[in-house]
């Protein structure tokens, strides 16, 4: 399993996400079709929806794992392909750096148009610093969601763990909102995602602390920010990643974000200034360092299985 995880991360680094036929996009389309059929303003319907979607991809993955368990080459190939499909380190850092480059060229309009590829907040009223903050926050949170968490679940549960985690995280992104439509229906998806990310988010934060010197930061400052601010975020997981990144980069994250016209206030995380466009480059460098460290940790975990 360890070799398959490493190969999958390498494939992502070299090839990135496939432009067409991405399996996660196909899962999203199928989940949307099921939602249209099963939706009711009900936690019960939402729980059934979540269970059906997750089992629909986990069961075939479990069959593949069983069929290949005595064939190391086939098992490693399956793990590599699954890891490539469910991780997104290259896309995350590439999109972040694209926005950073646009901000550096003072092309605020193009930066606003590019931001939705990273996060769901309304970019229309954001200035350069607000966009930079949004990008750094997205890089911090998604380093856990798109890289560390899949690797952890792959190391623990193999190919079924990889695909189950990605299904859970995708459903949270689709229906796990506190909106009138999804407050009840998306409750199960949101809570399951919280549970699936509890350990990976904290591992991401600790790896960020360890990697802080690679971006000119201090592990002590990153750890202090993690311990002081991590629990203040409304998410039980995102706050840990964002506060550790804030401490490592020497910036302050948090503030008011607008989602679908509804403002949401987030607590300040960190003790430094608001991020500048140049901090995006440092954030992506930190994300890459955390990714490489997480690969090493997951390989150690995978060898023990």
Secondary structure, 3 states (H helix, E strand, C coil): CHHHHHHHHHHHHHHCCCCCCCHHHHHHHHHHHHHHHHCCCCHHHHHHHHHHHHHHHHHHHHHHHHHHCCCHHHHHHHHHHHHHHHCCHHHHHHHHHHHHHHHHCCCHHHHHHHHCCCCCCCCCCCCHHHHHHHHHHHHHHHHHHHHHHHHHHHHHHHHHHHHHHHHHHHHHHHHCCCCCCHHHHCHHHHHHHHHHHHHHHHHHHHHHHHHHHHHCCCHHHHHHHHHHHHHHCCCCCHHHHHHHHHHHHCEEECCEEEECCEEEECCCECCCEECCHHHHHHHHHHHHHHHHHHHHHHHHHHHCC
